[in-house]
Amino acid sequence: MANRKRLKFLDQYLTLWIFLAMAIGVGIGYFIPDSSGFINSFSSGTTNVPLAIGLILMMYPPLIKVDFSKIPQMFKQPKLLIASFVITWIVGPFLMFLLSIFFLRDFPEYMTGLIIIGLAPCIAMVIVWNELAEGNRELTAGLVGINSLLQVFFFSLYAYFYLEIMLPLFGIHGLSIDITIAEIAKTVGIYLGIPFVLAVISRFMIRKYIGEKWFNQTFLPFISPITLIALLFTIVVMFSLKGEMIVDIPMDVLRIAVPLIIFFGIMFFLMFFVSKRIGATYRDAASLSFTASGNNFELAIAVAIGVFGINSGQAFAGVIGPLVEVPALILLVRVAFRLKKKYYK
């Protein structure tokens, strides 16, 4: 117990930072009525330029940490790869889709926002959860690499499929979403494609010309906080535009949080016991389980803002994601050790 890894200070209190950012944003919007006009003055069409830069910066650190050279190792463990793909990319999005409809049918913007969240597995904090749970670091790196590539190339298709095809099939009509696959692809290209290309190029150049040691020990620690800073900046800006909604916000947070918590729990336990069933070690089972249960909220927030706008309920739902994920997955790290003690003696 004494030797277990702990969250770094910034990550450990992430939920607190998000609450503070929400409070600051609401305070700005409530006490400075002209703040929304000032923020919108930096917009070009439907894009708020400073916010767009912040969202791109938010995606850059997680992507530059991805070691794509680990991907070939995944094909040496086909059972684990297949189990991860099926549960993470097929079961997970459909489960979030069902939870969204069940809990948020009367709140269509939150419902579609939650569906977007469920479409992409985590590629950043999953590394933290895996380390805390003493999972397989190499396996996690391979999964993160594969999931990153799948998101770059297929997220827009997936989002269109669930929002424009699946919702009507389940009797959800009249939402006036009316988005095209080109709109989603453009947004994904900007907020995921640009940081992805920058990350791949800079990772290669820095490691080649400056060195692996400097890259890992100096550069990565330096840029890691950028994701949190950009996330908090996004939250402050969003909530400053929602100052008048101060009374409704706590209840809305709860509405969105409940299906998210259920999703985290179901995905974690499902992946863990499927992994055990196919003969995975504890370290492999932990890696697969945290990969399946976490989500790429950075991408969800960027897509929601890019497609539906900064004032949308979809963007608000995206912000609630990390607020709920951090305490939920910290709890699941504790659960992982209990399962290890019970099933992997």
N, C-alpha and C positions, 0 to 999 in steps of 0.2 A: 504493500500500500504506500509506504513512504517513498518508494522509488518511482511511482507513477508520474507521468508527465502532467503538467498543468497548463492551462490556457495562459497565453501572454496577457499582460494587463489590458491592452486595448480590446482583445477578443473576449476576455473574461467578462467585461462590463459592457459588451456591445448592446444588449437590451437597454441598459441605462442610457447609453449615448443616444440611442434611437428615440427613447422617450423624451430626453432633453431636447433633441433636435425638433421633435414634434411640438413641444411646448414653446420653444423659441420661435418656430415658424408661426404658430397660432398667435403668439403674443405680438409678433410683427404685424400680422394681418389684422389683428383686433385693435391695436393701439395706433397703428399708422395706416389709416384708410387709403392713402395714395400709394402704398407699397405695390399693390397689384399692377397699377398703371406703369410704375417704374420698371417692374420686372418684365412686363409685356412689351416695353419699349425696345427691348433687345431681341425681339422676335423678327424672323424673316419668314413670312408665310405662316405656316403652322409650327415652325421650328424655333424654339428659344435657343439662341446661339450659345450663351454661356452654359446652359443646361446640357446641350448636346455635347459640348466639349467635356463637361464633367462626366457624362455617361460613358463616353469613349475611354476616358482615363480610368473610370471605374472597372472596365473590362480588361484593361491592359495588364495589370499585375497578375491576375489569376492565369492568364493565357501564357505569359512569358515564363511562368513556373512549370508549364507542361513539358515534360520530356517525351517527345514523340518517338524517340528511339526505343522506348519501352514497349511500344505497341506490338512488334513482332512476337514478343514473349507470350502475349495473350493466346496466340494460336497454338502454343504448346499445351494449353489447358482448355481444350474445346468445350468440355462440360461446363466449366465455370463461365466461359465466354458466352455460351448459349443461354445459360441460366440468367446471367446478368442482362443480356440483351432483351430476352423475353419479358422479364419482370420490370426492368427499368424503362424500356421503350414501348412496351405494349400494354402490360398490366397497369403500370404506374399512371400514364396519361388517362387511361380509361377509368381507373379508380377515381382520380381527381375530377374527371368529367362527371361521374355519377354523384360524387359528394357535392360538387358545385350545384348541380341541378336540385338535389334533395334539400340542401340547406339554404340556397340562395336564389331559388326560382323567382321570388318576389323582389329580388335586388339584381336585375340583369347585368348591370355594369360590374358589380362585385363578382357575379357568377362567371362572366367571361374573363375577368381578370384572374380568377382562381384557375380557370381552365388553362390560361396561358402559362401560369406558374407551373402547372403539372406537366408541361410538355418537354422540359429540359432538365436533366439531372445535374446535380451540383458539380462544378469543376474547380471550386476554390476551397470553401470551408471543409469539404469532404476530406481533404488532406489533413486538416487539423483534427477532425473527429477520429480519423483512422489512427493518427499518432497517439491520441489520448487513450484509445481503446487497444493499443498495441497490435494493430492489424498489420497486414502484409503491405509494406511500403511500395515494393516493386509492382505488385498487382494493382494497387491503387493508382500508381503512375500510369500503367497501361490502360486502365479503365478510363481515367481522366483524359488521356490522349484520344482514345476512340470516341468518347462522348463529345469531346470538343469538336472533332472533325464532323461527326454526325450533326451537331448543332449548326455548324457553319453551312453545311450543304442541304440539310433537310428540315430545319426548324420552320421555315416559311411554308413549306408544303404541309407540314404537320398542323400548324396553326390554322391554315385555311381549311384543312380537312375537318378539324373539330368545330371551328366556329361557323363555317358556312355549309357544311354537309351534315355533320353529326347532330348539331342542335335541332335543325328542322326534323330530322328523323326521329328524335325523341320528343316531338311535339312542342318544341320551343319556337314559336313563330312571332313575328312582329317586333323583333328587337331593333330593327333598322341598323344592323351592324354595317351591312353593305360595304364590305372591304374586298379588294381584289388581291390575288396572290402577288401581283406586282408590287402593291403597296407594302405588304408584309416583307417581301424579298428585299425591297429597297431599304426598309428600316433595319432588317437583320444585316444587310450588307454594310450599312453605315456603322451601326453600333456593335456589331460582332465582327464583320469582315475587316474593317479598317484596323481595329486593335489586334485582330488575329494576324494579319499580314505584318504589322509593325512588330508584334511580339516574336514571330518566327524569324524575321530578318535581324532584329536587334539581339535576340538570343544567340543566333549563329555568329554574328559579327563580334559581339562582346567576348564570347567564349573563345573564339578563334584568335582575336588580336590582343585581347587584354588578359585573358586567362580564366580557367574554370574556377580557381580559388577566389579571385576577386569577384567574379559573377555571383557565386554562392554566398560568400561571407560579407560582401560589401554592398553590391548592387541590389540583390533581392531584398535584404532587410531595409534598404533605403526606400525602395519603391512600394513595399508591401502596404504601408499605411495609406497610400493614395486611394485604394479601393474604399476604405472606411471614410476618408475625408470627402471623397466624391459622393458617396452614399448619403452622408449626413448633410452635405450641401444640397443634394437633390431633395431630401426630406424637408429641410428648412424652407426652400423655395416653394415646394408643393403646399406645405401647410400654411405658409404666409398668404397663399391665395384662398385659404379655407378658414380664415379667422372667424367668419360669421357662423361657421358650422361647429363651434366649440362644444355646444351642448350635445350634439348628435355623435361626435367622434368616438367617445368611449364605447357606446353600444355597437357602433359599426365595427370597431376593432374586435369586439367579442364575436360578432357574427362571422367575421372572416377567420378568426382564430380557431374556432371549434372544428370545422372541417379540416383545417391544416393539421391540427394535433392528431386527429383520427388518421389522416393520411400518413403522417410520420410513423405512427405506431404500427399500422397494418403493414406498411412497406418494410419496415425493419424486421418484424417478426416473420413475415412471409419469406423474405430473402434469407434470413438466418437459418430457418428450418429447412428450406429447400437446399441451401448450401450443405447443411449437415447431412441431408438425405443422400446427396450425390457424392459424399465422401470428402468434403472440404475440411481442412484443418481449421482450428479456431481463428488463426490469423487471416486465412482466406475468407472465412465466413464473415468476420468483422468488416473486412474491406468491402466485400460485396454488399453487405447490409447497409453500411453508411453511404455507399455510392447510390444505392437504390432509394434510400429514404430522404436524402437531401435534394434541394432544387437550386437551379441557377437563377436566383432572384435578381441578380444584376441584369441578366438578359431580359427577364420578364418585365422589370421596371422600364428598361430601355425601349422594348417593343411596345409596351402599353402606352408610354408617353409618345413614342414616334407615330403610332397608328391612331390612337384615340385622343391624345392631347394631355397636357400636364394637369388639367383640371378634372380629368376623367376619373370615374370610380375604378376603372381597370388599373390606373396608375396607383391609386390609393391602396387597392388590394395588394399590389406588388410590394409596396412599402411595408405592409403589415407582415409580409413573409419572413424576413430576417428577424423581426421583432419576436416572432413566435418560435422560429427555428432554433435560435441559440439556446434558450432554456430547455426546449424539448429534446434536442440532441445531446445536450450535456447530461440530461437524465438517462438517455438511451446508452450513453457511454457506461454509466453505472450498471445499467441492465445487462450490457454486453459482458461485463466481468462476472455478474451473477450467473449468466448462462454458461460462461466458460467454466466456472466452478462446478456447475451442475452436470454439464454434458461432455466436458473435455477434461477428465480427471487424469 
